[in-house]
Each structure stands twice: as C-alpha cells, then as structure tokens.
Amino acid sequence: MLSFFKNLWKLLKDLYKLLVADTLFTPQPFLFPYRSELQVMEHLVSSWCNDRSLPESYILPPEKRPGKLTVPLANNIPVIDLGGHDQTDLIQQILEACQEFGFFQVINHGVPSNLMDEAMSVFKEFHALSGKDKAIETSKDPNKSCFIYTSRANYATEKEVVGPYTAEVRKLGFRILEFISQGLGISLDGLVGNQTLLVNHYPPCPDPSLTLGLGKHMDPVVINILLQSDVYGLQVFKDEEWIVVEPIPNAFVVNIGYPLQIISNGKLKGAEHRVVTNSNVARTTASYFLSPSNETLIEPAKSLVDASHLALYKSLPYKDFLIKYVAASTDSKALEEALSTTV
C-alpha cells in the first residue's frame, strides 16, 4: 500500500510543479506522516515568501496567469444541510449539485466543529515551523522517502486530534458516496481503496497576479472533502468564468473527481478548479481524498449503459487512468479525448 501512496505523491508533485504552497502528504491509515512539497527545505515556498519577490521559476506565462483577481462570488454553489431528515430530498440536492457544478458545501455534517478547529491548528502549527525544523523532521524518516514522521513534544496532541479528525471525515465521505450511489441507482461498493490527507499551505505571495497557488485542474480521485478555513482562494470554472467558493464556518467543500464522472457515464461533473494567492495572509487547507486502488476498473456503470445510452468512456484500471491523467498535464480536453469512446 505504501508504494501506491508514493506513486500518488509523484503524480501530484508532477501535476502541481508550480504549486505556490508547501504540502503535507498523509496517506491513510498511517497516522501522521508528513510530506513536504520539496525535499530541499530552503526551496519551500514559506522560506522565500517574506523576501517580497517572486522567484522566476514560479512566474507563469501570460496566458496562464490568473487574470482578474477579483471574480464573482459563487453564491449559487449549493450549500446542503446534511442534518435534514428527508433523505430523498438530500439525495436529490447532492445529485443536482454534482450534475451542475461538481462542487457543493455541506453543513451539519456530523464532524464536530471543535475537532475541525483543532485539526486546522495542528496543520498550521507544522507550517509555522522554521525551514530548519522541517528539515529535522524530514531527517527522521528511516526510508528517506521524505515522509515526515512527527515525534515532537506535542506528538500526543497531534495523535489525539488528527486520528479522530480523519476518521470523522472518512465517515462523511462514505456517507456522501452512499447518497450518490442511491441517487444514481448503482453500487459503489469496493470503489474506494485508498484515502489520503493532503494539507496545502499557501503563504502570502509577493505578486498574486503572476502566479497561482494551484493551477487549473480536475481531481484524479473519486471524491474530495476539503476543509478550507476562512481565507478566500478556491475558484471553480463554470460557464467560461471563474467564480469564488466562499468560505463558510464549519462547512466542508465537496467535489467529485474525474473517475466518478466516468463511472456515472457523464451524468455527474468533475469540475475544473484552481487556487489563487493573496499578498496579505496565509491560507491553509486540508483535502481528504477517497480514491480507488491501482487495479480497480474505472468504467461506466453497466446499469447506466444501454442501447439508448452508450458508454461515453473507455474501461481501464485506475493506474492506467492516472498515467493518462498525468500525460494530459491538466489539459481537460486532452484527457477527455484520451478517455472518450466517441473520439
């Protein structure tokens, strides 16, 4: 299983070459191994962001820069109250959100708000460490794979917080997948074989107009449960424009990934999104990915394919999907062509 996570990290690192952030990579069920975005600590974004100059390697070509930094608020991205008692209505709301946006936010989701706050505090605390301290943590990895196994004085606190947090978010993710399964009338049992906690820290950027925190992409996972704190940055591409996902206290942002778009035979939408930076305040987010195992077959559900509804996508193992995903290099049209049966 560890080899899967190493391969996934390589994929993410290749995909997000220009990530203006430092990253913690936490495979589950491993309790709390950290992965820094770069092996050489002096290259961490947090080590140069205070210099007030953007390294040339992070400056994007003009056509890939963020453009307008002030974009409309995505007030119409659905906010779904999972505390409602009408399950049929909940399923319908989630399906409609996945069909139109590929994104929605959930409130009253069952994850205790104090646990969310404590987990975010732990994530921010790690990123507040000096580069030297991060290097020390990295050196503790016996396999030299740059996973950082925390053993600082407050390790017990981290264990008490992050373990329960990931367990609660995992339950939430499977609950949402069950709603989607019922709405589509298909079984998603056995689809999820791996879970990953990925924490990104975006320090203040000297010039947000020249770069992105995270470039335009669609997630290569089944579903992502995002804790995005109270700082703006996440944007969704819809109707040929970027719209902002407004941070809502104690809410999670949920988005479906491309594999679920394939399994639903195009009924659900894996939306493209990006992260912009700002020059004043740091932003820390925690993504919890639910993804298939390498050998899991990704294909349109058979019950959604018939003479009137032909399969829109090829059938392939997840590991081969990832190869095509990386080869497309965040080009959604190229990925669609590589996976479509109609091209």
N, C-alpha and C positions, 0 to 999 in steps of 0.2 A: 504493500500500500504506500510505503514511503516513496517508492520510485514514481508512483503516479503523481504525488504532490510535487516532487522535484521537476517532473516534466511539465506540470501545470504552471509552476513558478517560471520555468524557462519560457513557456508560451506567453505568460503575462509580461515578463520582462522584455521579450522581443516585441510584443504588441505595443507596450507603453514606453518606447525608447525615450520619448521626450516628456515623460511624466515629470511635472514640476512638483514633486512631492517625495516624501520619504514613506516607506511602506513597511508594515509588519505583516508577515505571511504566516498564518497559523492553521496548519492542517488539523482537522478534527478526525478522530477523537483525542489526538495528542493535546495535552492540556494547555500549554502556553509557550510553544516555541515561537520565537520572533524571527522574522526575516527582514533584513534591511534592504532597501531598494538597490543599493550599490555596495559592493564588498569593501571598497576603499572608503573609509569613513570621512576623509576630508572632502570627498566628492558629494556627500549628502547635501541635498538642497538646503537643509537647515544650517549648514556650515557656511554658506555664502550669501544667504538671502539678506543678511544685515549689511552687506557691503554696498547695497543700493545700486548695483549694476548687474545686469542680466548677462550671464556667460553666453558667448556667441553660439555655443552648441545647443542652447535652449531656444534660440530665436527661430521662429517658424518662417517659411517662405510667405510672402504677402498673401497668396491665395489661401493659405491655411490658417491665417491668424483669426482671432475671434470676431473681428468686425465690430459691430455695435456692442459696446459693453453694457449698455442699458437696453434690456429687452423686456417684452411684456411678461407680467406675472402669469403663471399658468393657473389662474383661478379655477379653470374648468377641469383640471386634473382631478378625478373623483377622490373624495375622502370618504372611506367606507367605515362605518361603525360596526365592528365585529361583535359588539355587545348586544346587538339586536336579536330578537327572539324568532324572527321569521326567517328560517334558513333558506327557503325558496327565494325570498327577496334578496338575501345576501349573495346567493349563488348568481342570481341574475345581474346584480350590480358588479360583481367581480368579472363575470364574462363580458359585460358591455365595456368595462374599463380596459380589459385585455384586448378586446377587438378594436377599440377606437384609439387607445393611447399606448397600450403595452405597459403603462405605468398607473399606479394608484397609491394612495396613502391609507394606512389603517390606524384607527384609534380604538381604544377599549379592546385591545388585542390580547390582554392577559399577561403580558410581560410587566412585572412591577416597575413603576417609574423610578423608584429608588435604586433598583438594580441597574436600570439603563444609565442613570446618572453616575453610579459608582463605576460601572464598566468604562464609560467615557472618561472618567477621571483617571483611571489606570492607563488608558491608551494615551492620554495627553501627558501623563507623568513620564512615560517612557520617552516620548518625543521631546520632552523638556531636558532630557539628559544631554550632557555635552558630547561632542563627537568622540572624545577620548573615552568616556564611559560606555558609549555604544560599542566602541572598538573592543573594550574589555569584555563586554557581554558576548560579542561575536566570538572572541577567542575561546570561550568556554565550550563551544560546540566540539565534541570529540570527533565528529565525522568531517569537520572542516567544510561543511556544505553551506555555511553561513546562516543556518538556523540558529537563533539565539535563545538558549535555554536560561530563563531568568532564575537567578539564585541570590538576588539581593536581599537585604534585611527584611524587606516588606513582601517577600515572596508568598508568605502565608496569606496575606491580604489579597494578593492578586489571584491566588488559587481559589480563595473563597468567593471572589467576585466573578472572574471570567468563566470559570467552570459552570456555575449556575446560570450565568448570562447566556452562554452558548447553548446550554440545554433548553432554556426557555425559548430562544429564537428558533432553534431547531424544531421544537414542537409547533411554533407558529407557522413556520414554513410548510411543514407537512399538513397542517390544518388547511392552509390556503390551497395547497395542491389537491387536497381531497375535495374542496369546493369546486375547483376547476375540473377535476375528474368527473364529478357528478354533473356539472353543467354541460360538459361535452358528451357525457354518456359513454366514457371509455375508462379503462383501468390504467392507472399509472403506477400500480404496484411493481416494485423492483426497479423502477426507473432511476431512482437516486441511489448511487453507490458511494458517494463521497461528499463530505462537507468541508468547507474552507472558510476561515475567518480572515479577511483581508482588511487591514486598517491603513488608510492613507492619511498622511498629514501634509497639508499644503501651507507652508509658511507664507508670510506676506511676500508678494512678488514686486520687484523694483519697477517693472513696467508691464502691467497686465495686458496691454494692447498688442504685445509682441509674441505672446505665447499662450499656452493653455495648461491648466493643471492636469487635464486628461483629455486627449483628443477624441474626436467623434468616433463612436464605435457602438456595436451591439454586443451584449454579453454572450459568451460561449457556454453558458450554463443553463440549467433548467429554470431556475428562479433565483432572484437576489433579494435579500431582505436588508435594507440599508438604514442604519442609524446615522442621520446626517447633522446632528447638533443644531445650533441656532444661527449658523453663518450661511449666507447665500453662496451658491456656486454651481449647483446642479442645474443643467438645462436639457430640455427634451426637444428633439427636432420633429415638428408636426406642421403639415400644410406649408412646407417650404420656409419655415421660420423657426427660430429658437425661442422657446418660452421657458421661463424660470419656474422651478419647483420650489414653492415657498416652504421654508422650514416651519413645521407645526410642532409645538411642545408635546413630548411624549408620544409622538407618532413614528411609525416606520414607513419608509418609501419601499414599495414593492414593484419590481419589474420582471417581466418574463424574458427569457433568453431565446436565442435562435433555435436550439433543439426543441423547445416546446412549440415554437411556430411550425416546425417541421411535423412534429407528432400530431398537431391539430390540423394538419393539411391546409395551413394558411388561414384557418379560422381565427387564430389568435395572432397578435402582432408583437414581434420583438422590436421595440423602438430604439432608434439611434439616440444617443445622448452624449454629453460632454461635461467637463468641469472647467469653469473659468476661475481665474485667480483674482485677488484684490491686493492693493498695496498697503492695507492698514492692519488687517487682523488675520491670524492663522485660522485654518479650518481643518478639523479632524473628523473623519467619517469611518464607520465600520460596516463593511459589507459581509454578509453571511451567504455564501454561495452553496446551493444544492446542485450537484452535478452528477452525471452518470459515471459508471465505471468505464474503463477503456474499451472493454469488449461489448458493452451494451449496444444493441442495434438501435440506431436512430432512424425512424421511418414513419410515414403517415400511419396513424392507427387504422387497422383494417376495417373497422366498423364505420370509418368516415370516408371510405373509398368504395365507389360502385360505378356502374356504367354512366351515371349522370354526374358523378364527382370523381374524376380521375385523380390519381396521385400526382401531386404537384412537385414532389421532391423525391430524390433517389434514396435508396436504403443503404446505409453504411454504418460500420462500427463507430462508436464515439471517437476513438483515437484517430480514425481517418477523417472524421469531421473536423477535428482540431487541426489536422495538417492542412486541410483546405481553408480553414478559418485563418490560419497564420499566413498562408500563401496569398490570400486576398488582401492582407495588410490593411485592415479597417475599411476596405472598399466594399460597401454593402452590395453594390451592383455586381461586382466581380464574384462575390460569394454566392449571390443568388444564381448567377449563371453557372457556377461550378456545381451547385446542388440541385438545380431545377431539372425536371424531366422534360420540360417543354422547349428548352433551348436547342 
